Amino acid sequence: MRYRRRLEIIVDVLNVASRRAKKTRIMYLANLSYELLEKYLREVAELGFVNSIDDHYEVTEKGQNFLEKYNSFSSDYNKIYGEYRKMLSERESLEKLCKVTRNAGMRSGSRRRRRSA
C-alpha cells in the first residue's frame, strides 16, 4: 500500500466535494479516518477551496481552479516520470551490454599456446 501525500489527500477531498457531498461521503470516498477528514475539511475551507452549505460541502471556484491546475500538473508529471523510467531501463540495458563475463574475456583475448613436449 502506498501512502498518499498531503496534496493527493486534498485533491481526493475536493474531487468528492465537487459533486456536493456530506462529510460521511467525503470520508468514505476519500478513504479518510474521521480525524483526518476533520483536519482536511478545515484546511480546504480555510484555503477557500470549499464552502459548507447546510450539511453539504461543495467546491468553490478557487477550489475548481486548483483542481484544474493539479490535473494539468499531474498529467505532465506522469508523462515526464514515464520517460524517466524508460531512460533508466535503457541505461540498464546499455550497462548490461558493457559487462564482461569471465568466459567472454577468455574467448576474445589471446589464445593459449599448447606446450610441445
Secondary structure, DSSP 8 states (H G I E B T S, - for coil): -----HHHHHHHHHHHHTT-EEHHHHHHHTT--HHHHHHHHHHHHHTTSEEEETTEEEE-HHHHHHHHHHHHHHHHHHHHHHHHHHHHHHHHHHHHHH---HHHHHHHS--------
